[in-house]
């Protein structure tokens, strides 16, 4: 028989209701007094409590006559429930012993708080904040809920105070990490709950100030001073007063702090066979420290250390390696060996030749040097035995070339540089060297050119190093050219480098040339690798996915990955993340130059190539087809029943398919930057129509916040290209995407102008899709502008057009928008009915995302009818979907509408918290008009909380927004600011 399974461990909680569990089983801990006894013992953390102490804890100064007997009864009952030996009798009292680690939630919270304190003291704020967040999550409502007695009450107060201290510490770290905008919402709710807690007020003032809301920050101080005077008859503490003064003075010290960088650990330098280090060596502090430490471990005799430094040509591998070798020279008193292995060229150095030179340098006579590689390598290791020697193997071709050159004993170390990552070099410490940071690049440029010339043209200097892609070789060449031409200004050089087609030609000086450096690597590629290198450089964008690259190359994903990983190994391509690849900017320019030079379609009658279609145009067309097909699949899975995908341009190359909308959304947002950059690149010729359609089906990116600006730039580029091409169909569709951009940004006059022209062009082109959506957009614009009869007419036209197209999803959208028009016209009953009709259609189609829009409209209509509970339920349902779908604009607006509903229900604290959340979510999206509306409601909520100073600050900011926009809402806000106004 197998042994019986061990019983599940006991776990206890006191940071909420007092509970005991065995595994997942909730144990019966008895009456409130019995739970009070259990809590008293648990909170003593294993120490014995006498009977008298327990009686005092449970009943205080007036215990019942049978108190001692009751304590013994409670203890006996708990023993039967708990494991044997847990509740023990000792010295006339009781104790709980033998609990496992973290068996008590309070102990776990204390451990996490200690962990957070240690992490914060070492500067690891992320770890500290995570530990505190986990500690705070252990609270489950009121501490010791339902437990009677004076001891429980005292512990409740103590633990609640401790929780607030932890919260304040965590919020303080939020501000240190730059999360001030996100902290405002939580701090607003906490100050409403604990109005006399000055530390929370101080944190709120700082968060508001760092969020650019100085007037509100000062209003918090005014409200606090008034409250303390009214309630306690005291002034704010000195820290709060000092913060107010610093805010008034716009003290730069209040800005978000930046963490100081550690100083590089320098090692003494002493030259030997090493090349001289450059006098203007700049930056790379972390790499210098890392490599120095690895090499030092070899010199200390623990193990023979090998560091392999890889990177693109011109990134500064040799410069860094030589600098580090000089830094570590004192640790290797027996010598330093150096060789340039010529691995990037066509004739790499032979290991036998290198070993011969090394053996001579180490004092071996020519007559004693054997002929074969194996014998030379063995003798080399023997000569190095017992010595402390550093070997610098520069510009290696591959691991096979350097293996015979490595020392074999501890005390020695080898430092290798190569364009190839030495993944097959056993035991090596691999380092990938990237380009310089902008600050490092500017420092290098300034050292070569001179401080005086750069100081007067700092912006131009930044443009120069950016055009160089922060590549050290390119920066050195550009700076050297400028230093040699005293009549040039930095701006002249920046202008020369601004032309991408001439940039590589400009980056040469003497025997230094960026193009020549890249040419060495390109010349070693196999034909398939060279073709992949050329074609992948064609597409704009920060990176490219494996699937997109397969479309460019017209190859299966497996073959494409093999080619791309080979390019990564040669450092001509970078692996940005699993399944994503990117070029350095200058390497991309070189790849495009190679494509223009080498990528031609075959001559007439030539046999087909093994790679499918040739030519740059064919590669770009395949990638556009791939993006359009895949984005259309995302649109279709998010919007079932929407027929827009059936109105798109015909494509030849397939895209990806998805099993669920979350996977589809993940793809769209992961590809956003690359996709939008490529759309702009395709705003021409035969690619234009498909590019416009791609932008339309990727419309979720316009509402994402993170990608809204880039989407707008792409939309404007496509509109201009369509205008230049005089193609009514492309113009109508491009204007429809631009209408959506203006709607999201709150620019309603521009949105209406674009939508009006889109409708005219759609009619001229007999293109039903933009006709439908432009009418729908004009209806919602009219709603925002208060032109309700016009809006009703547009939306009825949209409904008819959608029905003509058999587009049920579009019809539901127009019905929900018409619901909002009816609500604005005072027809709340029909508003509810129209929203419900839209929801029925959406639900029948399985349209979760747009179904949330329907519930949003229904929530507004129900609020208008005064059915607040139902309204909050519908809006909360919508909010969950918008958050799940990463629709930031709609998430923020739904939070705002929930705040309105709570305000109508006289719940100002909830309304204030929700509007603060809405402001944080809508930061950078939604436009100033929406922000003005949210600030107006926030002011009303704060006024209801008795914070008139801060309320007025919100209304003043909202008034400024509405006056600048010329919005009619300005009149309503002025009324709120009048002394006699009631909220």
N, C-alpha and C positions, 0 to 999 in steps of 0.2 A: 504493500500500500504506500502511496506517496504521502509525505508528511502534510499535515493540515496547513493551509496558507496562514501566514502571519496576520494578526489582526491589523486593521487599518489604524494609523496613528490618530491620537486625539488632537483636535484643534479647538481653540477657544477664541471668542471675540468679545471685546468690551468697548470697542470704538463704534458703538451702535447698541442695538439690543444685546443683552448678555446671552451668548449661545455657546453650546458645546456640540461638536461634531465628531463622529468617528468615520473617517473617510468622508463620504458624501451623506451619511446618515445623520439627521438632526436629532440630538438626544433631548429627552425630557428633563429639564433642569428645575421643574417644580414651581412653587409659588413665588411671588415677587420677593418675599423675605428670604426664601431659600436661594434665589438668584443673587440677592444682595450679599449673602454669605459667600457664595462662589466668587462674586466679583471682588470682595474684600480680600480673599485669599489669593486670587490671581494677581491683584495689583500689588501684593507684597513681594512678588517675584521670587517665591521659594522660601521667604523668611517666615518664621512661626508667628502666628497671631494668638495671643492668649484669649481665654474665654471672655475675660473682662473687656479686652479690646474689641472683640467681635460684638459683644452686647452693646457697647457704646457706639460701634459703627452702624448697627442695625436700628437702634432705638434712641440713642442719645441719652439725655438726662432723665428720661421718664420711661425706663424699660418695664415690660409687664412682669408680674410676680414670678412667672414660670419661664423667664427669659433664658436661663442656663439650660433648662430641659429642652426648650425649643431649639437652641443652638445645636445641642447634641442630636436632636431628631433630624434637623436639616443636614448635619454632617453625615449621619447614618444613611439617609436617603441618597445623598450624592455619591457615597461610596459604592452603592449598588449600581449606580448608573455609570460611573467612571471605571477605568481599568484598575486592577489590583495594584496597590502600592502608590497610587497617585495622590490620594488624599490621606495624609498620615496624621496620627495623634502624637503629640510631642510636648512634654513639659506642661501639661495641663491645657494645651492649646492645639491648634491645627495648622497644617501647611500643605501646599500642593507642590509636589516634587516630581522629578523624573520626566518632565515634558521634553519633547523633541525640539530641535532648533526651529524657530519661527512658529512654534505651536500657538503662541499668543499673538494676536494681531498687533497689540501695543508694542511687544518686544520687537516684532518685525519692523514696525514704524520707527522705533528708536534706532535700530540697526541701520535702516536706510537713511535716517537723518544724520547719523554719524558718518556714514559713507559719503553723503552729500557734502558735509562740512570738510572732510578730508580732500575730496575732489576739488572743491572750490579753493581750498588753500593752495593747491598745486596749479590752479589756473584752468582746470578742466571743467568749464562751466556746463558744457553739454551733458557730461556724466552727472554732475551735481544736480542739474535741473531735472534730469530723468529720474534720479534717485528720489528727489523730493516729490515729484509727481506721483511716483509709485507709493511713497509713504502716505501722501494725502488721499490717494485712492482707497486706502484701507478704512477710512471713516465711512460709516454707513448710517447717516442720519444722526440723531441725538445720542451722545455718549451715555452709556448705561441707561438706555431708554426704559422707562417703567420700573426702575429699581428704586425702592424707597430708602430712607435713612440719611442721616447727616453726613456720613462718610461718602456715600455715593454722590450726594450733592456737591460736596467739596471737590471730589475727583472730577465731576462733570465740569465744574468751573475751571479747574486746573488744565484738563485736557482740551477744553475748548479754547482756552487762552494759548496753549501750545500749538494747536492747529492754526490759529490765526498768525502766530509767530512764524510757523513754517510757510504759510501762504505768503506772508510779507517777504520772507526770504526768497521764495521762488519767484515772486513778482519782481523783486529787486534784480534777480538774475535775468528775468525776461528783458528788463530794460537794459541790462549790461550787454545782452546779446542782440539788441536792436529790435526787439519785438514790442516796441512801445505802442504802435497802433492797435495791435491785437490785445494788449493788456488793458486798454481804456475801457472796453466793455465790461470786463470782469471787475475792474476797480470801481466802476460806476455802481455796479450792483452791490459790491461789498461796502462801499461808503454809505449807500442807502440803508444797508442792514446794520452797520455799525457806525452811525453818524459821528460819534465822539472820538473815534480812534484816529488820532492825528497822523500816525505813520501811514495809514492807507490814504489819507488826504494828500500827504506829501508825495507819495508814489503816483497818485492820480495827477497831481499838478505837473510832475516831471514827465509823465507819459503824454499828457496833452501838449506840453510845450514841445517835446521832441516830435510830435505829430503835426507841428505847425499850427497849433490851436492855442496861441499865447493868450488871447483874450479869455478863453474858457479857463485856462490854467489860473489866471489871476482872479477870475470869478469864483473859482473853488476856494481860494484863500479868503475872499471877502465873505462867502457863505459860511466858511468854517469859523472865522472870527466872530461873526454875528451869532452863530449857534452856540459857541462856547460862552460868549458873554451872556446870552439869554438863559442857557441851561445851568451853567456852572459859575458864572460871574468871574471868569478868568480869561486871560489873553492866550493866543496860540503860543506854543513852546518856541524857543529861540531858533531851532532848526527850520521850522516852518516859516518863520519870519525871514530868516536868511535866504531861504529858497525864493520867497516872493521878491526880495530885492535883486537877487541874481537874475530872475526872469525879467524884471523891469529893465535891467542893464544889459539883457541879451548876452549873459556871460558865456563865452565860448566853452568854458569848462562843463557846461550842461549838455553839450552835444554828446551823442553816443560814443562811449570810450572805445579806443582801438587798442588791441593787445600789443604790447611791445614785442618785437622779434628778438629771439635769443641771439646773443653775440656768438659769432663763429669761434670754435675752439681752434686756436692757432697752435701750430707746432713749430719748433725751431727749424730754420732752413739752413742747408749746407750743400752746395753743389758738388757733383761728381761727374758721371758720364751723361747726366741729364742735360737736355737743351735748356737754355736760359728761359726763365719764366718771363712773360710779358710784363712790362712795368705798369701797364694800365689795367691789370686784371681787376674785374669788377663783379660783384655779386656772388651768386652760387654758394652762399654761406652754408646752407643746409647740406648740400652735396659735399662740400669740403669737409664738414664735420663727420658726415656719415662715412665717407671713404677713408678719412684719417683714422677713425675708430676701427674699421675693419682691418686696415693695414697694421695698425698698432697691435691688434690681437695676434697677428702672425709674428711680429717682432718679439712679443713677450713669451714666445715658445709654446703656446698652447696648440697651434696647428698651423700648417702652411696656408696662408690666406691668399685667396684669388678674388679680385674684383673685376668684373667685366662691364665696361661702360659703353653703351650703345646709343646711337642717335643719328639723325639725318646729317648729311654732309654740310659743313659750315656751322653746326650748332655749338662748336667749341669743345669737342671731346678732348682733343690733344691739349689745348690750352688748359683745361681743367685738370687733366691727368698730370701734366708737367707741374702745375702749381701745387697740387696735392703731394706729388712726389717730393718736391722741395720742402713742403711743410713737414713731411715725415722723415726727412733724410737723417735726422739725428737718431732715430730709432733703428737705423740700419747702418751702423758704423763700418761694416765691412764692405760697403760699396753699393752703388746703384748702376744697373745696366739699362741701356736704352737701345731700341731698334725701331726703325720705320719699316713695317712689313709690306708696304705697298699693296695692301689688300684691295684697295678700290680701283687699282689700275689693271691693265691687261697682263702684266707680268709681275705677279706677287713674288716676294722673296722666298727662296727655298729654305726650309728649316735647317738643312745641313750647313748651308752657308752661314746662317745666323749663329748656329752653335759653334762653328769654327771661330767666328769673331768674338763670341762671348768667352770661349775657353782661353783665347789669347789675352783678352782683357783681364782674366782672372789669374794670369801668370803661367798658363800652360804653354810649353814649348811647341813649336810647329811640328817637330818630329814626334811628339807624344800624342798628337791629335789623330784619332783613327779616321777611316774613310767613311764607314757606313753611318746612316742616321741613327740606328739603334745604339751603336757603340759610342757615338758622340754624345747622345742623350744620356746614356748611363754614366759616362765620364763626367759630364756636366753636373749631374746630380751628386756624384761622389765629391767633386771639387767644392760644391756648395755645402756639403754636410758639415755642421758645426759652425757655419758662418751665418751672419745676419745680413742678408742682401735683398735689396728691392729690385725687381725686374719690371721695367715698363715696356710693354709690347704694344706699340702704337700702330693703328691702321691695319688691324688683322683682317684677313679674308674670311676665315671661319675657324671653328674649334679644332679641326684637324691640323691646321697650320701651326697652332700654338701649343698643342699638347706636348710635343717633344721639348718645348722651351720652358716648361714650368719646373721650378725647383721641386724637390721631393721631400724636404724635411721641414720641421717646424723651425721658427726663427726667421724664415724667409717669407717673402710675399711677392705676388705678381699683380700688376695693374694692367688691364687690357683695354684698348679702345677699338671699336669696330662699328661699321654701319649695320652689321648683322647682330641680332640678339643671340648670345651664346647659350641658348636653352639646353644644348646638348653637352655643355661643359660641366661635368659632375662637380658638385660642391662649390660652384662659383657664386659669389654675391653679385647679382645682376642689378644694374642701375640703368634706367632709361633717362637720358638727358633731353629735356625739352628746351624750347626757346626761352629767352630771358623774360622776366616780368617787365612791364612798361617802365617801372622805376629803375630797374637795373639797366635796361636798354638806354634810357636817357642819361644815366650816369656814365656809361661807356662812351656814348656819343660826346658828352660834355668833356670828358677827359681828353679825347683826341682833338676836338675842335677848339676847346677853350671856354672857360666859364663866361667871359665877357661877351662873346658872340652869341652864345646860347641864351643867356639871361634876358636879352632884349627881344628874343624871338622864341619864347618857350613853346608857344602853340605850334609854330612851324616845325620846331625840333621834334615835338611829339608826333606830328604828321610824318616826318621823315622816318622815325624809328618804327612807326606803325606800317608805313609802306614797305619797310624792310622785313616786315613780319616778325620783328623782334629777334631775328636771326643774327647772332654775333658777327659772322663773316660779312653779311650784307651791311650791317651797321658800321663795321670797321672800314669797309670799302667806301661807303657813302661819306663817312666822316673824314677819311683820308683825302678824298677828292675835294671836299670843302676846305680842309686845312691847307691844301696846296693851291687854292684859288682865293686869294685874299680879296678879290673884287666881288666874289659871289656873296650873297646873303644866304641865310638858312632858308628863306622863303623861295629863292631861286632854285635851290636843290629840291625843296619839297614839290615845287611845280613840275620839275623834270620827272620826279618819281611818281607823280599823280597819274601819268599816262600808263595804264597797265600794259599796253602793247609794246612800250619802249622800256619798261622798268628793268627787265633783265639785262638789256643792253647798257643801261646806265650804271648798273651795279658791277663795274669792273674798273680796276685801277692797277696798273703795272701787271705783275703776273698773278694778281688775285682776280677771280671772276666767279660770281655765283653760278652762272650758267655752266661754266666748265666743271664746277664741283658736282652739279647734278648730272652732267653728261657722263661722268665716270660711272655712276651707278646705273644709269639708263643703258649704257653700252654693254653691261654685263647681264641684262635680262634676256630670258628666252623669248621667242617670238610671241607666244601667247601672253606672257607676262607683260611684254612691252605694249601689246595692243590694249590690254586691260588698263595699264597705266595711262595711256593716251586718252582712251574714251572716258574713263572715270573722272578725268579732270575737266570734262566739258560742262558738267552741271554745276550751277551755282548752289550755294548752301553750305552750312557749317560742316555737315557730314552727310553720309549716305548709308542706308541700311543694306544688309546683305541681299534682301529680296529686290530692292531697287537696283542694286548693282547688277544682279542677274539679268534684269530687264535691259539695262544699258548694254551688256555684253551679249545678250541673247544666248545665254548658257544656263544649264541647270544650276540650282543653288549649290550643290555639292562641288561642282567644278569651279564655280565662281569663288566659293570660300577658299579653295586650295590656292587659286591665283592671288586672292587678296591677302591671305596669310603669308604667301611668299613675298609679296611686296612689303608687308609689315616687317618681315624678317630682314629685308634690305634697308629698312628705315625710309623708303620712299613714300610709304603710307603709314598712317598711325591707326591703331585700334582705339577708338574713342570710348567704346564700351562693348560688351559682348554683342556681336552681330552688327556693330556700327563702325564705320571707318571714315577717316578724314585726311585731307592733304594739308600740309603747311601752305600758306598763301603763295609763297614764291614757287614752291614745287608745283602747285596747281597751274600757275602761269607757265612754267616750263612744260608741264604735261600738255597744255593747250597748244603751245608752240610746236611740240612734237606732233600733235594731232594734225595741225595745219600743214606740217611738212611731210608727214608720213602716211596720213590716213586718207587714201583716195579710193574711190570706187573702182572695181576692176574694169579693164578695157572691154570693149564690145567683143563678145565671143569667148571671153576668158572663162575657165571653169569655175564653179562655185568654190568658195573658201570653206575651210572646216569650221569657221566661226559664224556662219549665217550671213546676214546682211552686213555690208561694209558701210563706211561713211559716217561722218559726224551727224548729218541730218537724220539718218536712220536711227542712230543711237538715241538722239534727243527725242525722236518721235516715239520710240519704244518706251522710254522712261515716262513721257507724258501720258501715253496710253495706260501704263501701269498705275500711275498715280490717280488718273481719272477713274479707272475701273475700280480701284480699291476704295477711293473716297466715296464713290457711288454706292459701293457695298456697305460702307459705314452709314451713309445717309439712309439707305433702304432699311437697314436693321434697326436704326433708331426711329425711323418714321414709316412703319409699315402702312401700306395703302397710299402713300404719297407718290403720285405718278411723275414727279419731276424726273426721276431716273430714266423714264421712258422717252423723255424729250431731249436727251443728251446726244452729242455728236457721236458718230459711229467710231469704234476703236477696233484695232486689230490685235493688240497684245493684251493678254489677260492680266487681271490683278489678283489680289488675295481674297479669300472668303473667310467668314468669321462664324463661330458657333453661338456667340452671345454678344450683346451690345457692350458689355464692359471690355471685352477683348478688342472690339472694334474701336471703342473710344481710346483705349490705350494706344492703338496704332496711330490714330489721327493726331493725338497730342504729342506722341513721340516723334512723329514726322513733321510736326507743324513748321519748324524753322526751315527745314530743307524744302518742304513742299511749297511754302510761300515764296521763298527765294527763287525756286525754279519757275513758279508761275510768272513772276516778273520777267524772267529770262525768256519766256516763251511768248511774250506779248508782241508777236510779229508773224507775218506771212501765214503759211499754212498751219502753224501751231496755234494761232490766236483763238479760234473758236473753241478748241478743246481746252485751252488755258482758261477762258472765261467760264466754261462749264465746270472745270475743276474747282475754281474759286467759289462758285455758287454752291456746289454740293459740300464744300468744306466750310460752310457758313458758321458752324459751331465755333470755329476759331475766332470769329469776330466778337463773340460774347464771352470768351474765356478770360479776358483780362490780360493774361501773360502775352497773348499773341495779337491783341486787338490792333495795336499800332502798325505792326508789320502787315496785317491783313488789309488795313486801310491803304497803306502805301501800294500794295499789290493791286487793290481795286482801282485806285487812281491811275496807275500805270496801264491797266487793261482798258479803262475808259478812254484814255488818251490814244492808245493804240487803235482801238475800235473807231474812234472819231477819224483818225488819220487814214484808216482803211476804208472809211465810208461804207461800213457794213451794218445795215440797220439791225440785223439779228444780234450780232455781237454787241452793238451799242446798247440795245434794250436790256440784254442780260447783264452786261457790265454795270449799267446804271442801276439795275435791281440789286446787285451786290453792294453797290455804293450807298444806295438808299438804306440798306440794313446797317451799314457802318454808321451813317449819320444818326439813325434811330437809336442805336446802342449808345452813342456819344451824347445824345440829347440835343442834337443840332437839327431841330425840326423844320426850320425854313429851308435849309439845304436839302434835307431828306425829301421834303415835298416837291421841291424843284426837280430833283433827280427822278422821283417816282412819276411825276407828270410827264416828263420827257420820255421815260421808259414806256409808259402806256401808249404814247403817240407812236413811238418807233415799233412797238410790238404789234400794233394794229397795221402799220405800214408793211411790216415783214410777215404778217399773218402768223405770228408766233404766239400760241395760246398761253404757254407757261408764264412768261413775264407779264402778260396781260392780267392773268389771275392774281399774281403776287403783288404787282404794282398797285392794283386796285385795293387789295387787302391792306397794303402798307399805307396808302393814302387815307384809308379809313381810320387807322390807329393814329396817324399823325394829326388828323382833324380832331380826334378825341383829345390829344394832348394840348392842342391849340384852342380848345373850347368851341370849335366849329361843328357842333353836334349834328345838325341836319345834313350838312355836307358829308360828314363821316358816315352817317346812316346810309346815304345814297351810294357812296363808294363801296361799302361793305355788302350791300345788296347786289351791286354789280359783280363784286368778287364772288359771292355765293353762286350767282347764275353762271359765271365763267367756270368756276370749279365744277359745277354740276355738268356743264357742257363737256368738260374734260374727264368726267367720271372720277374726279379726284376727291375722294371722301375725306381724306386727311385735311386737304386744303379747305373744304367746305366747313369742317369742324372748327378750324382756326378762325375763319371769318365769322361763324356763329358766336364763338366766344368773344371775339372783339366787338361784335354787334351788341352782345350782352353788356359790355362796359359802356357803350354809347347810350343804351337805354337806361342804365343806372345813372349816368350823368344827366340824363333828361328827366330824371325823377320817376322812371317807369320800372320800379324795382321788381314787380311781379314778373313782367316779361323778361327782365334781365336774368332772373333766376331760371326761368324756363329755357331761354336761349343757351345759357351756360350748360344746363343739364342736357339739352339736345346735343351739344358739342361733345360732352363727356361720354354720352351713350355711343356716339360714333367712334371716338377714340378708343374706348374700352372694347368695342366690338372688333376693332382692328388690332388690338393688343399693343396700342401705342402709348407706352408708359410715359415717355418724356413729354409729348404734347398733351397727354391726359393730365399731366401736372399743370400745364397752362390752363386747361379747362377748369381744374379745381381752384386754381388761382382766381380765375374770373368769377367762379361760383362763390368763393370766399368773400370777394368784394361785394357781390350782390347781397349775400346773406348779412354782411356787416351793415349794408345800407338798410336792410329790413329790421335791424336790431336783433337778429338771431345770432348772438355773439358766440355762444358755445359751438354751434354748428359751423360758423364761419372759421373759428380757430381750428376746429378739426380738419376742415377742408384745406386751409392754408398750411397746416402742419404736414398733411399728407403730401401736398405739393412741394414743400420745403425738403422733405426727405428725398424725393425723386431728383430735384434739382441738385442737391448736394451729391447724390450718388452719380449723377450724370456730369458733374463738374461744370454746371452752368452758373458761373459766378454772378452774372448780371441778374438772373432770375432768382438765385439764392438770396442776394442782397435785397431785391425788391420784395420778396416774400417775407423776409424778416421785417422790413418796413411796414408792410400791410398788417402783419401780426401785431406790431407795436400799435398801429392805429386802432385795431380791434380792442386791444387791452386798454388803451386810453379811453375809448368809448365806454368800456366796462369799469372805469374808475380804478384801474390797476396801474398807477404811474410807475411803480418800481419795475414791473415786468416790461412796461413800454420803454423805459429808459435803457434797460439792459439790451432789449432787442434792437433799438435804434443804434446803440453803440456798435453792436455786432454788424448791423447793416452798413454803417460807415466804414468799418474795417474791411468788410467783404467787397464793397463798392470802390475801394481805393484804386484809382487808376482806370476805372471803367464806369460807364453809365452817364458821364457828363455832369456838369455843374448844376443843371436844372434839377436832376434827381437828387443830388447832394443837398441842394437848397430845401427840397421838400422833406428830406430826412432830418435836416437840422431844425426845421420848423417843428416837427413832431417831437424831436428830442427836447427842444425848449419847453414845449407844453408839458412833457412828462417831468422834467426837472422842476418846473414851476409847481406841479402837483406834489412834488416831494419836498417843497419848502426850500428850494435852492434858486431864488429869484435872480441872483447875480449871474450864475452860470446860464440860466435860461435866457437872460437878456443877451449874453454874449453869443449864444447860438442864433437868436433871432437877428441880431445885428449882422452876423456873417451871412445868414440866409437872405436878408434884405439886400446886402451888397451884391449877392449873386443874381437875384431876380432883377434888380435895377440895371445891372450890366447887360443882362439878356433882354431887357424890356418885357419881362413876363408879367402877366396880370396878377400873379401870386404876390407881388410886392405889396399891393394894397392890403391884402389880408395880414401880412406880417407887420405892416405899419400899425394896424389896429392892435395887434398883440403888444406892441411896444408903447402904446399909450398908457399913461398911469392908471386910467380907469378900466382898462381891459380886464375881462374875466376869461379864464381858460376853460 
